[in-house]
Amino acid sequence: MYKQFQRWFPQLDRRVWLLAAGRLLSQIGIGFVLFYAPIFFVNQVGLSATQVGLGVGSQALSGLVGRFVGGSMTDSPRWGRRQTLLLSALISALADGVFLLSNGFPIFIAGNLLMGLGVGLYWPSTEAVVADITPAAERNEAFALVRLADSVGLGLGVILGGVLISTTQRYRLLFAVDGVSFLLFFGLVYWAIAETRPEQPGDRSFWQGWTVALKDSILWVYVAVNILLTGYIAQIQSTLPVYLNQFVPTGEAAGFSEATLSVLFTGHVILTALCQLPVARLLKPLAQPRALMISTVLWGVGFALVWATGTGLFSRASVGAALALAVMAIATTAYTPIASSFVAMLAPEALRGVYLSINSMCWALGYFIAPPLGGWALDQSPQMAHSFWLLAAASIVPVWAILAYLDRQLSTR
């Protein structure tokens, strides 16, 4: 049994497993509030949907600030990875305390600003820890493991949160559980993970890392690609459910029911989790740009399958939708850990926090740009809604070309 476990799971530093366990814990708490917090603040606190939207938007804004500052803190000898992680956990727990007491719009905004700041500090520091303690050859699998922990924790949190709400109807308990999960994560980091930041002779000033990163032309070429790739994931979560619900021919009426969509997207999430480690292992021999080129091709195939499903080329639309979501699940697993591994490889050892902060900002920008663009396409004619997926498939051509260019550039380094 143990040998079978060894075959399936990578042999990584014990601290990577501990960090993955902590991330699973904190993501369970986040899953508790992910879908249910907006319902609570609209139905029970009495905020409008617009106010809730503004609150979520303010969280994204403070998240960008947190990522910017967190990158420098992570690389700073004064703060380092560990203290930045601990601070992020405390701020996130404090945000849940504010949400727990929230009874109006100003306090709701304050909670969102704090949560965004905590999450922003979290991403550069946690990914820098993984990069510090993992040899370059093992980073794809290390990042895949912690991403798997994120996915499993989030899924468990959503399920358990739904059970709690259906049995107690006490929404504020969700914030208490989320806050406790962050405090448990704080305890795990405090007791089990020592500082991993490498000692550097002549450490740079607090902001100097950004000056170096801004001059890295390869990094900024990659940033353009990374924003598009994160935008692809955002389209799955925001635009695709609406498209499948309103535009896909299913026989008597257009669109899948909410129950069918639930089954399709649950299958997508499960397949993504199951494929995370095997795909990372399969792509391990490839240079990161080449692995990302495979992910890009899979995204193109997935978007083309969505278009084929929406235009009735499949006799059973559910088969086309399931196939498209399956291909895009594999595309996601071929992208998420390798993107972090690639940026960690580009980064000077002393500047991993700043570089991984930029990688995290790509996610924020991708999620800022892609959903409004997809929503605009669906608000036009059905022809435009269908064509949108062909345009998305065609967009992989420049992405693939840029990745090929990066591969050539890195091979000559």
TIDRENTOR-262074 format. One record per residue (C-alpha): residue in one letter; x, y, z. Coordinates in steps of 0.2 Angstrom, whole numbers, plus 2048, in hexadecimal, padded with zeros to 3 digits. Each point is the difference from the previous one (the first is absolute). Layout:
N
> type / xx / yy / zz
> a / X / Y / Z
...
***
This chain:
413
> type / xx / yy / zz
> m / 800 / 800 / 800
> y / 80E / 80C / 805
> k / 809 / 7FC / 7F0
> q / 7F1 / 804 / 7F6
> f / 7FE / 810 / 809
> q / 812 / 804 / 7FB
> r / 7FC / 7FD / 7EE
> w / 7F1 / 80B / 7FF
> f / 806 / 80F / 80B
> p / 811 / 809 / 7FD
> q / 80E / 7FF / 80C
> l / 801 / 812 / 807
> d / 807 / 809 / 80F
> r / 7F5 / 7FD / 80F
> r / 7FD / 813 / 801
> v / 7F7 / 800 / 7EF
> w / 7F4 / 7F3 / 807
> l / 7FE / 80A / 810
> l / 7FD / 810 / 7F6
> a / 7F3 / 7F6 / 7F5
> a / 7F7 / 7FA / 80F
> g / 7FF / 812 / 806
> r / 7FA / 806 / 7F0
> l / 7F3 / 7F3 / 7FF
> l / 7FA / 806 / 812
> s / 7FF / 812 / 7FB
> q / 7F7 / 7FC / 7EF
> i / 7F3 / 7F6 / 80A
> g / 7FC / 810 / 809
> i / 800 / 80A / 7F0
> g / 7F4 / 7F3 / 7F8
> f / 7F4 / 803 / 80F
> v / 7FD / 812 / 7FB
> l / 804 / 800 / 7ED
> f / 7EE / 7FE / 7F9
> y / 7F6 / 804 / 810
> a / 807 / 810 / 806
> p / 7F7 / 80B / 7F2
> i / 7EF / 7F7 / 803
> f / 802 / 804 / 813
> f / 804 / 812 / 7FD
> v / 7F2 / 803 / 7F4
> n / 7F2 / 7F6 / 808
> q / 804 / 802 / 813
> v / 80B / 810 / 802
> g / 7F6 / 809 / 7F2
> l / 80D / 806 / 7F5
> s / 7FC / 802 / 7ED
> a / 808 / 7F5 / 7F3
> t / 80A / 80F / 7FA
> q / 807 / 804 / 811
> v / 806 / 7EE / 802
> g / 808 / 801 / 7EF
> l / 809 / 810 / 805
> g / 806 / 7F7 / 810
> v / 807 / 7F1 / 7F6
> g / 808 / 80D / 7F4
> s / 808 / 809 / 80F
> q / 807 / 7EF / 805
> a / 809 / 7FE / 7EF
> l / 807 / 812 / 801
> s / 808 / 7FD / 812
> g / 805 / 7EF / 7F9
> l / 80B / 808 / 7F3
> v / 807 / 80C / 80D
> g / 804 / 7F1 / 80B
> r / 809 / 7F6 / 7F2
> f / 80A / 80F / 7FC
> v / 806 / 803 / 812
> g / 800 / 7EE / 804
> g / 80D / 7FC / 7F3
> s / 80C / 80C / 807
> m / 7FC / 7FB / 812
> t / 803 / 7ED / 7FB
> d / 812 / 805 / 7FA
> s / 804 / 80C / 80E
> p / 80C / 7FA / 80D
> r / 7F5 / 80A / 80D
> w / 7F0 / 7F6 / 7FC
> g / 804 / 7F0 / 7F5
> r / 7F5 / 7F2 / 7FA
> r / 7FA / 7FA / 811
> q / 7FB / 811 / 808
> t / 7F7 / 805 / 7F1
> l / 7F6 / 7F0 / 800
> l / 7FC / 802 / 812
> l / 7FB / 812 / 7FE
> s / 7F5 / 7FB / 7F1
> a / 7F7 / 7F3 / 80B
> l / 7FD / 80C / 80E
> i / 7F9 / 80E / 7F5
> s / 7F4 / 7F3 / 7F7
> a / 7FA / 7FA / 811
> l / 7FD / 812 / 805
> a / 7F6 / 802 / 7F0
> d / 7F5 / 7F2 / 805
> g / 7FD / 808 / 811
> v / 7FB / 810 / 7F7
> f / 7F4 / 7F6 / 7F5
> l / 7F9 / 7F7 / 80F
> l / 7FB / 811 / 808
> s / 7FB / 808 / 7EF
> n / 7EF / 808 / 800
> g / 802 / 80D / 7F3
> f / 809 / 806 / 7F0
> p / 80F / 809 / 808
> i / 805 / 7F1 / 80B
> f / 7FD / 7F4 / 7F1
> i / 80C / 80A / 7F6
> a / 80D / 800 / 80E
> g / 7FF / 7ED / 801
> n / 803 / 7FF / 7ED
> l / 80F / 80B / 801
> l / 808 / 7F6 / 80E
> m / 7FC / 7F0 / 7F7
> g / 808 / 806 / 7F0
> l / 80F / 806 / 809
> g / 802 / 7EF / 809
> v / 7FE / 7F6 / 7F0
> g / 80C / 80C / 7F7
> l / 80E / 7FD / 80D
> y / 7FD / 7ED / 800
> w / 803 / 7FC / 7EE
> p / 812 / 806 / 7FD
> s / 806 / 7FA / 811
> t / 7F8 / 7EE / 7FF
> e / 807 / 7FD / 7EE
> a / 811 / 807 / 804
> v / 801 / 7F3 / 80F
> v / 7FC / 7F2 / 7F3
> a / 80D / 806 / 7F4
> d / 80D / 802 / 80E
> i / 7FF / 7EF / 807
> t / 7FD / 7F6 / 7F0
> p / 80E / 7FC / 7F3
> a / 7FC / 807 / 7EE
> a / 7FD / 7EF / 7F9
> e / 7F3 / 7FD / 80D
> r / 7F7 / 810 / 800
> n / 7F2 / 7FC / 7F3
> e / 7FA / 7F2 / 80C
> a / 802 / 80A / 80F
> f / 7F5 / 80E / 7FA
> a / 7F4 / 7F3 / 7F9
> l / 7FF / 7F9 / 812
> v / 7FC / 810 / 808
> r / 7F3 / 804 / 7F2
> l / 7F8 / 7F0 / 803
> a / 7FF / 804 / 812
> d / 7F8 / 810 / 7FC
> s / 7F3 / 7F8 / 7F4
> v / 7FB / 7F2 / 80D
> g / 7FF / 80C / 80E
> l / 7F5 / 80C / 7F6
> g / 7F5 / 7F2 / 7FB
> l / 7FE / 7F9 / 811
> g / 7FC / 812 / 807
> v / 7F3 / 803 / 7F3
> i / 7F7 / 7EF / 805
> l / 802 / 802 / 812
> g / 7FA / 812 / 800
> g / 7F1 / 7FB / 7F6
> v / 7FC / 7F2 / 80D
> l / 802 / 80D / 80F
> i / 7F5 / 80D / 7F7
> s / 7F2 / 7F3 / 7FC
> t / 800 / 7F9 / 812
> t / 802 / 810 / 80A
> q / 7FD / 80F / 7F5
> r / 80D / 809 / 80B
> y / 80A / 809 / 7F2
> r / 80B / 809 / 80D
> l / 807 / 7EF / 805
> l / 809 / 7FF / 7EF
> f / 80B / 80F / 804
> a / 804 / 7F9 / 811
> v / 806 / 7EF / 7F8
> d / 80A / 809 / 7F3
> g / 808 / 80B / 80D
> v / 805 / 7F0 / 80A
> s / 807 / 7F8 / 7F1
> f / 80C / 80F / 7FD
> l / 805 / 7FF / 812
> l / 804 / 7EE / 7FF
> f / 80A / 804 / 7F0
> f / 809 / 80D / 80A
> g / 804 / 7F3 / 80E
> l / 806 / 7F3 / 7F3
> v / 80C / 80D / 7F8
> y / 806 / 807 / 811
> w / 804 / 7EF / 807
> a / 805 / 7F5 / 7F1
> i / 808 / 80B / 7F2
> a / 810 / 80A / 804
> e / 805 / 80F / 7F5
> t / 806 / 7F9 / 7EF
> r / 806 / 811 / 7F8
> p / 812 / 7FD / 7FA
> e / 80D / 80B / 809
> q / 807 / 80D / 7F3
> p / 810 / 80A / 801
> g / 7FC / 812 / 7FE
> d / 7ED / 7FF / 801
> r / 7F7 / 80C / 7F5
> s / 7F5 / 80E / 807
> f / 7ED / 7FD / 803
> w / 7FA / 805 / 7EF
> q / 80F / 7FD / 7F5
> g / 7FA / 7EF / 7FA
> w / 7F3 / 808 / 7F6
> t / 80D / 80A / 7F7
> v / 809 / 7F0 / 7FB
> a / 7F0 / 7F7 / 7FB
> l / 7FA / 80F / 7F5
> k / 810 / 7FE / 7F6
> d / 7FD / 7EE / 7FD
> s / 7FA / 7FF / 7EE
> i / 7FC / 7ED / 800
> l / 7F6 / 802 / 80F
> w / 7F5 / 80E / 7F9
> v / 7FE / 7F6 / 7EF
> y / 7FA / 7F2 / 80B
> v / 7F4 / 80B / 80A
> a / 7F6 / 804 / 7F0
> v / 7FE / 7ED / 7FD
> n / 7FC / 7FC / 812
> i / 7F2 / 80D / 801
> l / 7F8 / 7F8 / 7F1
> l / 801 / 7EE / 807
> t / 7F9 / 806 / 811
> g / 7F2 / 808 / 7F6
> y / 7FC / 7EF / 7F8
> i / 7FD / 7F9 / 811
> a / 7F5 / 80F / 805
> q / 7F5 / 7FC / 7F0
> i / 7FD / 7EF / 806
> q / 7FA / 806 / 811
> s / 7F6 / 810 / 7FA
> t / 7FB / 7FF / 7ED
> l / 7FF / 7EE / 7FD
> p / 7F2 / 7FC / 80C
> v / 7F5 / 80E / 7F9
> y / 803 / 7FA / 7EE
> l / 7FC / 7EE / 804
> n / 7F0 / 806 / 809
> q / 7FA / 80B / 7F3
> f / 807 / 7FD / 7EF
> v / 803 / 7ED / 7FE
> p / 7F2 / 7F6 / 7F6
> t / 7FA / 7F2 / 80B
> g / 7F1 / 7FA / 7F7
> e / 7F0 / 808 / 806
> a / 808 / 810 / 806
> a / 811 / 809 / 800
> g / 80B / 7FD / 80E
> f / 804 / 7F4 / 80E
> s / 7F7 / 800 / 810
> e / 808 / 805 / 810
> a / 801 / 7EE / 806
> t / 809 / 7FA / 7F0
> l / 80C / 80F / 801
> s / 803 / 7FB / 812
> v / 805 / 7EE / 7FB
> l / 80B / 806 / 7F1
> f / 80A / 80D / 80B
> t / 801 / 7F4 / 80E
> g / 808 / 7F3 / 7F5
> h / 80C / 80E / 7F9
> v / 806 / 804 / 811
> i / 802 / 7EE / 805
> l / 80A / 7FC / 7F0
> t / 80B / 80F / 803
> a / 804 / 7FA / 811
> l / 803 / 7EE / 7FA
> c / 80B / 805 / 7F2
> q / 80B / 80D / 809
> l / 80E / 7F5 / 806
> p / 800 / 7F4 / 7F1
> v / 801 / 80E / 7F3
> a / 80E / 809 / 809
> r / 80A / 7F0 / 801
> l / 7FD / 7FC / 7ED
> l / 806 / 812 / 7FB
> k / 80E / 800 / 80C
> p / 80E / 7FC / 7F3
> l / 7FA / 80F / 7F5
> a / 807 / 811 / 802
> q / 7F2 / 80B / 808
> p / 7FC / 80A / 7F0
> r / 7FE / 7F0 / 7F6
> a / 7F4 / 7F9 / 80D
> l / 7F6 / 810 / 800
> m / 7FF / 7FF / 7ED
> i / 7F7 / 7EF / 803
> s / 7F4 / 808 / 80C
> t / 7FD / 80E / 7F3
> v / 7FC / 7F3 / 7F2
> l / 7F4 / 7F7 / 80C
> w / 7F7 / 811 / 804
> g / 7FE / 803 / 7ED
> v / 7F8 / 7EE / 7FE
> g / 7F5 / 803 / 810
> f / 7F9 / 811 / 7F9
> a / 7FD / 7F8 / 7EF
> l / 7F6 / 7F2 / 808
> v / 7F6 / 80D / 809
> w / 7FC / 808 / 7EF
> a / 7FC / 7F0 / 7F8
> t / 7F4 / 7FC / 80F
> g / 7F7 / 811 / 7FF
> t / 7FE / 7FF / 7ED
> g / 7F8 / 7EE / 801
> l / 80E / 7F6 / 7F8
> f / 7FE / 7F3 / 80E
> s / 7F0 / 7F5 / 7FF
> r / 800 / 801 / 813
> a / 805 / 811 / 807
> s / 804 / 7F9 / 811
> v / 80E / 7F5 / 7F8
> g / 808 / 80F / 7F8
> a / 7FF / 80A / 80F
> a / 808 / 7F2 / 80B
> l / 80D / 7FD / 7F3
> a / 805 / 813 / 800
> l / 800 / 801 / 813
> a / 80B / 7F1 / 801
> v / 80D / 807 / 7F3
> m / 800 / 810 / 809
> a / 803 / 7F8 / 811
> i / 810 / 7F8 / 7F9
> a / 805 / 811 / 7F9
> t / 7FE / 807 / 811
> t / 80A / 7F3 / 808
> a / 80E / 802 / 7F3
> y / 800 / 813 / 803
> t / 7FE / 805 / 813
> p / 80F / 7F7 / 808
> i / 80B / 802 / 7F1
> a / 7FD / 813 / 7FF
> s / 806 / 802 / 812
> s / 80F / 7F5 / 7FD
> f / 805 / 80A / 7F1
> v / 7FF / 811 / 809
> a / 80A / 7F8 / 80E
> m / 80D / 7FA / 7F4
> l / 801 / 812 / 7F8
> a / 802 / 808 / 811
> p / 811 / 804 / 808
> e / 801 / 7F6 / 810
> a / 7FF / 811 / 80A
> l / 7F1 / 806 / 7F7
> r / 7F4 / 7F1 / 7FF
> g / 7F3 / 809 / 80A
> v / 7FF / 80F / 7F4
> y / 800 / 7F5 / 7F1
> l / 7F2 / 7F4 / 807
> s / 7F6 / 810 / 805
> i / 800 / 805 / 7EE
> n / 7FA / 7EF / 7FB
> s / 7F2 / 801 / 80D
> m / 7FB / 811 / 7F9
> c / 7FE / 7F8 / 7EF
> w / 7F2 / 7F6 / 808
> a / 7F8 / 810 / 807
> l / 801 / 809 / 7EF
> g / 7FA / 7F0 / 7F6
> y / 7F0 / 7FF / 80B
> f / 7FE / 813 / 7FE
> i / 800 / 800 / 7ED
> a / 7F9 / 7EF / 7FB
> p / 7EE / 7FF / 808
> p / 7FA / 811 / 7FA
> l / 807 / 7FC / 7EE
> g / 7F6 / 7EF / 800
> g / 7F1 / 809 / 808
> w / 800 / 80D / 7F2
> a / 801 / 7F2 / 7F3
> l / 7F1 / 7F7 / 807
> d / 7F6 / 810 / 801
> q / 801 / 802 / 7ED
> s / 7F8 / 7F5 / 7F3
> p / 800 / 7ED / 802
> q / 80C / 800 / 7F1
> m / 80C / 80A / 80A
> a / 7FE / 7F5 / 80F
> h / 805 / 7F1 / 7F5
> s / 80E / 809 / 7F7
> f / 808 / 805 / 810
> w / 806 / 7EF / 803
> l / 808 / 7FE / 7EF
> l / 808 / 811 / 803
> a / 806 / 7F9 / 811
> a / 807 / 7F1 / 7F7
> a / 809 / 80B / 7F3
> s / 808 / 80A / 80E
> i / 80B / 7F1 / 804
> v / 80A / 803 / 7F0
> p / 80A / 810 / 807
> v / 801 / 7F8 / 811
> w / 808 / 7F1 / 7F9
> a / 80C / 80A / 7F5
> i / 805 / 80B / 80F
> l / 804 / 7F0 / 80A
> a / 80A / 7F9 / 7F2
> y / 80A / 810 / 800
> l / 803 / 7FF / 813
> d / 806 / 7EE / 7FD
> r / 80D / 805 / 7F4
> q / 805 / 80F / 80A
> l / 803 / 7F5 / 810
> s / 809 / 7F3 / 7F6
> t / 80D / 80C / 7FC
> r / 802 / 807 / 811
***
